[in-house]
Amino acid sequence: MKLHELLNYEDIVIQCHDNPDADALASGYALWWYLRQNGKMPRFIYRGRTEAKKGNLKLMMKELDIPVSYEPDFMYVPELLVTVDCQYGQKNVTLTEADTVAVIDHHQVMGELPELSEVRSSIGSCATILWDMIREEGLDLSEERKLSTALYYGLFMDTNRLSEVSHPLDRDMLDSLQISKSVITELRNSNISLDELTITGQTITQYEYHPDRRYVVLRAEPCDPNILGVISDFVMETEGIDVSLAYYVSPFEVKLSVRSCVKEVHADEVAAFLTDGIGGGGGHVLKAGGTVRPDLLDQYALEGEDTYTLADRILMERIEEYYEKYQVLYAKDTTLDPEQLETYEKLPQELGCAKLTDIFPVGTRVEIRTLEGDVEVTVKEDLFLMIGIEGEVYPITREKLEKSYVRTGEPYTRTFDYDPTLKCAATGERREIMKYAMGVVSSGGSRIRAMQLKRHVKLFTAWDEEKYYSGNPGDYIACREDDIHDIYIIRARLFPELYRKV
């Protein structure tokens, strides 16, 4: 769905979920602003049994002039109803009758969606989706400081103070917004109530420490999910703790927060592992979080086990399973067993490459932004970026590039779900890599030695000794035939497209 499709309607109501949070308010505000820019006069409402009373939300509505009204008894039937940060017909949004319904959301799809819908479940906040949709319509938010601040705070709160930001589009929005830092500071300092302060103190004193793995588990009473982040951040200051898991259990959801301070454990991977098949989780390497759905958790219940006991057991079993799961490899110190390796040759496949010095000057510290995450490198004269068939980007020297590939002389024009970008670490300036990409085809002489993985591994490559790449059983671990320490992971689904056995 495109936002301009909503302009076909005159009588429009925007509704966010009951008891709205910062993301719901920011999303509705953004849509209200867009419609007003196009001559419409929409109403922005929320319903439910209780009016929003949290200090930070009341302050947000006041300081940022958010035009939302509490309408518990709303009976009017509009021509178009747009639900934001929720899905029409779900339990968290009071049903409002309308001639036509549209949905804009970032949660998992829970039922049948109307024809007018935009749901992106991998995005950290609904605010990000509205920002992107407005950008696609050619509108500039740079002068809209209050709206920009609201969008920032929506993502800030829905990703546990930005600790769970994982999608590059979320990071793109953060880079682009011109916000009022003083308002954000004021909102951050109005987030915890006295009751939540009590919950924080009680939770910290009832920790469960596992010295063999150096991780700590803390169970809180149901609270604002951001309180879990506060608890996690505090306990990570403790000597002897490398990883923390804080969570609460309620009849409606299990929320969790994960922190890590060691490079061998990525918080986002732990969160995803804990919630796999029963919810969703993500973030980045140091801070992450997730949600477990009780209805999906029920499949693991033992006889007589309630939701609270079940959630406790599954989370404890899974975090131990996570630690047992992986073998850690450091490419610079690792030599793959030659008896298990087979030789493969790269298939003729057009890929892309870009010379780093065409994008930024020599010596510039740059951040490569892709769906796989951000990687930092320093621009060198002989350093290029390879662009794979799914948009994956990795550095390669001129020597290795010319040994393995022939340049086509034509631009590389493949499209991806998210086009990789390069950002200058010092200035924040972003440039699209694809604008500089040229096609290359395997020269046929490039060979690797590879084998399929039988267990999960974490590989620290020769390029990046601080960030590992995960390999799963069935994936391939490989090294160049001419460099036994240039070790990397190739996904099982991609391997047949890229290589053939010699």
Solvent accessible surface area in square Angstrom, and as a share of the most:
residue,aa,sasa,rsa
1,M,42,0.19
2,K,95,0.40
3,L,0,0.00
4,H,94,0.42
5,E,57,0.26
6,L,0,0.00
7,L,46,0.23
8,N,121,0.62
9,Y,44,0.17
10,E,122,0.55
11,D,49,0.26
12,I,3,0.02
13,V,1,0.01
14,I,0,0.00
15,Q,1,0.00
16,C,0,0.00
17,H,19,0.09
18,D,34,0.18
19,N,98,0.50
20,P,1,0.01
21,D,50,0.26
22,A,2,0.02
23,D,0,0.00
24,A,0,0.00
25,L,0,0.00
26,A,0,0.00
27,S,0,0.00
28,G,0,0.00
29,Y,16,0.06
30,A,0,0.00
31,L,0,0.00
32,W,49,0.17
33,W,22,0.08
34,Y,4,0.02
35,L,0,0.00
36,R,99,0.36
37,Q,99,0.44
38,N,59,0.31
39,G,65,0.63
40,K,20,0.09
41,M,142,0.64
42,P,9,0.06
43,R,110,0.40
44,F,5,0.02
45,I,0,0.00
46,Y,5,0.02
47,R,19,0.07
48,G,15,0.14
49,R,241,0.88
50,T,79,0.46
51,E,88,0.39
52,A,5,0.04
53,K,153,0.65
54,K,62,0.26
55,G,45,0.43
56,N,2,0.01
57,L,12,0.06
58,K,113,0.48
59,L,33,0.17
60,M,0,0.00
61,M,38,0.17
62,K,151,0.64
63,E,60,0.27
64,L,1,0.01
65,D,84,0.44
66,I,11,0.06
67,P,45,0.28
68,V,24,0.14
69,S,44,0.29
70,Y,55,0.21
71,E,43,0.19
72,P,55,0.34
73,D,115,0.60
74,F,14,0.06
75,M,162,0.73
76,Y,114,0.43
77,V,77,0.44
78,P,0,0.00
79,E,61,0.27
80,L,0,0.00
81,L,0,0.00
82,V,0,0.00
83,T,0,0.00
84,V,0,0.00
85,D,1,0.01
86,C,3,0.02
87,Q,8,0.04
88,Y,65,0.25
89,G,52,0.50
90,Q,53,0.24
91,K,209,0.88
92,N,74,0.38
93,V,8,0.05
94,T,46,0.27
95,L,99,0.49
96,T,3,0.01
97,E,105,0.47
98,A,22,0.17
99,D,108,0.56
100,T,42,0.24
101,V,22,0.13
102,A,0,0.00
103,V,1,0.00
104,I,0,0.00
105,D,1,0.00
106,H,18,0.08
107,H,80,0.36
108,Q,97,0.43
109,V,78,0.45
110,M,89,0.40
111,G,38,0.36
112,E,175,0.78
113,L,55,0.27
114,P,39,0.24
115,E,176,0.79
116,L,23,0.11
117,S,22,0.14
118,E,30,0.13
119,V,33,0.19
120,R,53,0.19
121,S,43,0.28
122,S,77,0.50
123,I,8,0.04
124,G,18,0.17
125,S,0,0.00
126,C,0,0.00
127,A,0,0.00
128,T,0,0.00
129,I,0,0.00
130,L,0,0.00
131,W,14,0.05
132,D,9,0.05
133,M,3,0.01
134,I,0,0.00
135,R,107,0.39
136,E,93,0.42
137,E,48,0.21
138,G,68,0.65
139,L,59,0.29
140,D,104,0.54
141,L,14,0.07
142,S,48,0.31
143,E,154,0.69
144,E,56,0.25
145,R,121,0.44
146,K,95,0.40
147,L,2,0.01
148,S,1,0.00
149,T,0,0.00
150,A,0,0.00
151,L,0,0.00
152,Y,37,0.14
153,Y,0,0.00
154,G,0,0.00
155,L,0,0.00
156,F,7,0.03
157,M,18,0.08
158,D,43,0.22
159,T,3,0.01
160,N,10,0.05
161,R,60,0.22
162,L,42,0.21
163,S,2,0.01
164,E,34,0.15
165,V,8,0.05
166,S,48,0.31
167,H,30,0.14
168,P,1,0.00
169,L,15,0.08
170,D,0,0.00
171,R,34,0.13
172,D,5,0.03
173,M,0,0.00
174,L,41,0.21
175,D,60,0.31
176,S,54,0.35
177,L,18,0.09
178,Q,87,0.39
179,I,28,0.14
180,S,23,0.15
181,K,160,0.68
182,S,83,0.54
183,V,20,0.11
184,I,11,0.06
185,T,74,0.43
186,E,76,0.34
187,L,0,0.00
188,R,107,0.39
189,N,124,0.63
190,S,40,0.26
191,N,2,0.01
192,I,66,0.34
193,S,55,0.35
194,L,147,0.73
195,D,109,0.57
196,E,19,0.08
197,L,106,0.53
198,T,74,0.43
199,I,27,0.14
200,T,14,0.08
201,G,37,0.36
202,Q,94,0.42
203,T,4,0.02
204,I,37,0.19
205,T,101,0.59
206,Q,130,0.58
207,Y,134,0.51
208,E,84,0.38
209,Y,81,0.31
210,H,41,0.18
211,P,94,0.59
212,D,114,0.59
213,R,67,0.24
214,R,106,0.39
215,Y,1,0.00
216,V,1,0.01
217,V,8,0.05
218,L,0,0.00
219,R,95,0.35
220,A,4,0.03
221,E,107,0.48
222,P,66,0.42
223,C,22,0.13
224,D,27,0.14
225,P,50,0.31
226,N,8,0.04
227,I,0,0.00
228,L,2,0.01
229,G,0,0.00
230,V,38,0.22
231,I,0,0.00
232,S,0,0.00
233,D,49,0.25
234,F,119,0.50
235,V,9,0.05
236,M,36,0.16
237,E,149,0.67
238,T,70,0.41
239,E,169,0.76
240,G,18,0.18
241,I,17,0.09
242,D,20,0.11
243,V,2,0.01
244,S,0,0.00
245,L,0,0.00
246,A,0,0.00
247,Y,7,0.02
248,Y,9,0.03
249,V,1,0.01
250,S,11,0.07
251,P,83,0.52
252,F,176,0.73
253,E,54,0.24
254,V,1,0.00
255,K,41,0.17
256,L,3,0.02
257,S,0,0.00
258,V,0,0.00
259,R,7,0.03
260,S,5,0.03
261,C,76,0.45
262,V,44,0.25
263,K,72,0.30
264,E,52,0.23
265,V,12,0.07
266,H,14,0.06
267,A,0,0.00
268,D,39,0.20
269,E,34,0.15
270,V,1,0.00
271,A,0,0.00
272,A,46,0.36
273,F,34,0.14
274,L,0,0.00
275,T,1,0.01
276,D,97,0.50
277,G,53,0.51
278,I,1,0.00
279,G,28,0.27
280,G,34,0.33
281,G,30,0.29
282,G,20,0.19
283,G,2,0.02
284,H,68,0.30
285,V,53,0.30
286,L,92,0.46
287,K,71,0.30
288,A,0,0.00
289,G,1,0.01
290,G,8,0.07
291,T,39,0.23
292,V,3,0.01
293,R,67,0.25
294,P,17,0.11
295,D,87,0.45
296,L,57,0.28
297,L,1,0.01
298,D,81,0.42
299,Q,119,0.53
300,Y,85,0.32
301,A,44,0.34
302,L,111,0.55
303,E,182,0.82
304,G,85,0.82
305,E,36,0.16
306,D,79,0.41
307,T,37,0.21
308,Y,81,0.31
309,T,73,0.42
310,L,2,0.01
311,A,2,0.01
312,D,34,0.18
313,R,62,0.23
314,I,8,0.04
315,L,3,0.02
316,M,46,0.20
317,E,89,0.40
318,R,35,0.13
319,I,1,0.00
320,E,59,0.27
321,E,98,0.44
322,Y,2,0.01
323,Y,41,0.16
324,E,115,0.51
325,K,43,0.18
326,Y,28,0.11
327,Q,76,0.34
328,V,55,0.31
329,L,27,0.13
330,Y,73,0.28
331,A,0,0.00
332,K,109,0.46
333,D,108,0.56
334,T,22,0.13
335,T,85,0.50
336,L,13,0.07
337,D,60,0.31
338,P,86,0.54
339,E,162,0.73
340,Q,99,0.44
341,L,18,0.09
342,E,72,0.33
343,T,26,0.15
344,Y,23,0.09
345,E,26,0.11
346,K,21,0.09
347,L,40,0.20
348,P,90,0.56
349,Q,41,0.18
350,E,72,0.32
351,L,7,0.03
352,G,0,0.00
353,C,4,0.03
354,A,2,0.01
355,K,43,0.18
356,L,0,0.00
357,T,34,0.20
358,D,86,0.45
359,I,2,0.01
360,F,9,0.04
361,P,91,0.57
362,V,90,0.52
363,G,51,0.49
364,T,24,0.14
365,R,110,0.40
366,V,0,0.00
367,E,26,0.12
368,I,4,0.02
369,R,8,0.03
370,T,8,0.05
371,L,75,0.37
372,E,105,0.47
373,G,16,0.15
374,D,42,0.22
375,V,26,0.15
376,E,83,0.37
377,V,16,0.09
378,T,45,0.26
379,V,1,0.01
380,K,113,0.48
381,E,97,0.44
382,D,65,0.34
383,L,8,0.04
384,F,2,0.01
385,L,0,0.00
386,M,0,0.00
387,I,0,0.00
388,G,3,0.03
389,I,17,0.08
390,E,73,0.33
391,G,6,0.05
392,E,41,0.19
393,V,23,0.13
394,Y,85,0.32
395,P,13,0.08
396,I,13,0.07
397,T,35,0.20
398,R,79,0.29
399,E,115,0.51
400,K,38,0.16
401,L,2,0.01
402,E,100,0.45
403,K,110,0.47
404,S,1,0.01
405,Y,15,0.06
406,V,90,0.52
407,R,113,0.41
408,T,56,0.33
409,G,54,0.52
410,E,108,0.49
411,P,80,0.50
412,Y,9,0.04
413,T,110,0.64
414,R,95,0.35
415,T,118,0.69
416,F,34,0.14
417,D,143,0.74
418,Y,25,0.09
419,D,59,0.30
420,P,0,0.00
421,T,5,0.03
422,L,0,0.00
423,K,31,0.13
424,C,11,0.06
425,A,49,0.38
426,A,96,0.75
427,T,104,0.61
428,G,36,0.35
429,E,78,0.35
430,R,83,0.30
431,R,78,0.28
432,E,81,0.36
433,I,0,0.00
434,M,31,0.14
435,K,154,0.65
436,Y,72,0.27
437,A,3,0.02
438,M,75,0.33
439,G,0,0.00
440,V,0,0.00
441,V,46,0.27
442,S,10,0.06
443,S,54,0.35
444,G,28,0.27
445,G,58,0.56
446,S,10,0.07
447,R,95,0.35
448,I,3,0.01
449,R,64,0.23
450,A,0,0.00
451,M,42,0.19
452,Q,92,0.41
453,L,16,0.08
454,K,182,0.77
455,R,107,0.39
456,H,43,0.19
457,V,3,0.02
458,K,7,0.03
459,L,0,0.00
460,F,3,0.01
461,T,16,0.09
462,A,55,0.43
463,W,108,0.38
464,D,26,0.14
465,E,75,0.34
466,E,121,0.54
467,K,36,0.15
468,Y,6,0.02
469,Y,76,0.29
470,S,21,0.13
471,G,0,0.00
472,N,66,0.34
473,P,66,0.42
474,G,22,0.21
475,D,10,0.05
476,Y,34,0.13
477,I,1,0.00
478,A,0,0.00
479,C,5,0.03
480,R,27,0.10
481,E,89,0.40
482,D,81,0.42
483,D,47,0.25
484,I,88,0.45
485,H,66,0.30
486,D,19,0.10
487,I,2,0.01
488,Y,59,0.22
489,I,30,0.15
490,I,12,0.06
491,R,79,0.29
492,A,41,0.32
493,R,152,0.56
494,L,15,0.08
495,F,8,0.03
496,P,92,0.58
497,E,88,0.40
498,L,23,0.11
499,Y,14,0.05
500,R,117,0.43
501,K,125,0.53
502,V,92,0.53
